[in-house]
Amino acid sequence: MASVNLRSGESQDSLLKRFRKKVVKSGVLSTVRRKRWFVSKSEQRRMEKKKAIRRIKRRTFTRDGE
């Protein structure tokens, strides 16, 4: 659970900005989005495999580009 305390002299905007950063860093939203629908084990493996392939391609592309 992300929580922030209002600092003395701090505006509401900066407080909200700090709260959003904390929520993103904690990974709460990404977890909620990921668990929104049921994903079978085989589908999860397939997605992870695709992710790995993309990551490898990106690495080789950046190395070749340098």
Summary of the structure (lengths in Angstrom):
residues: 66
radius of gyration: 18.9
end to end distance: 42.3
largest distance: 52.3
contacts: 108
relative contact order: 0.08
helix: 71%
strand: 0%
